[in-house]
Amino acid sequence: MNLKQIYKYGSPPNYFKLSLKAENWFVIPGILLIIVGCLGGLFIAPPDYQMGDAFRIIYFHVPSAYLSMSAYAYMAGAALVGIVWRSNVAFSVAKSIAPFGASLTFLAIVTGMLWGKPMWGTAWVWDARLTSQFILLLLYLGYILLHLSIREQRKADLAASILALTGVINLPIIHYSVIWWNTLHQASTISKLSSPSITGDMLWPLLVMIFGYGFFFWGVICRIAASEILKREKRSKWAKEYIKELE
Amino acid sequence: MDIFSMGDYGFFVWSSFLISFIVFLINYISAQRMFTSVLNEVKLHDENE
């Protein structure tokens, strides 16, 4: 893909159309992968020798935790592109990611609590991993609230993007927290695919779930980003033509 | 019935499944509803002009 094509798809009407087309390419495989992953994780994978069936929470906790962090990186990346190229599309994508990213972080925290209660005897401790994940949730919420609190679109985009970029510092802290500090949270299960700390029978549903979550996430983001672009471009000729085409 | 009890961890495992399902469903439905409401907003804007 050359620079010309990037600019072509960076224009609001082209990105809008592409997003709507791409939605189902992501959502449908995402749902199928999640179904397969759930079946594999809940019914086929053997119980853990120490944690028993409680370990199956991993199939919901790990994908949401991974995606909550990578979604933040995508959001910050889009914010950076928005600032550098003054791209309305990039700002729209960044804004679209925030609510789903926040819900994934919430999901990672809640499923972690549900795992922690029977395994650690407590649902919450202020250790480095849990605290940094909680800060990630606050960063997402801060981004959303900052955007909502500023009326002028350009200023809101810029202020929220600066916050998103500042928050990137939290991502390596989350990732390395289990190495840098003594935490109740266990070390990474699959930090290296070549040497995962779980057996293949347990690993494949986890990988399927991670991909499923990712596909589904991007499918939903395509639809939200399309909505955001259309909203921002409602006065433009192409938006009016699109509405006429629908009628 | 072993499937439901999950070795006495049924509440924790199935709650994780259910919460994940609900969060995904809410995000999907709200994305669709947001698009519909923006379409209506643009239509209204178009008619008022």
Interface residues (C-beta under 8 A of the other chain):
Chain A: V27 I34 C38 L42 F43 P47 G52 D53 A54 R56 I57 F60 H61 S64 P99 F100 S103 L104 F106 L107 V110 T111 L114 W115 K117 P118 F216 V220 R223 I224 A226 S227 L230 K231 K234 R235 A239 K240 I243 L246
Chain B: I3 M6 G7 D8 Y9 G10 F12 V13 S15 S16 F17 I19 S20 V23 F24 I26 N27 Y28 S30 A31 Q32 M34 F35 V38 L39 E41 V42 K43 H45 D46
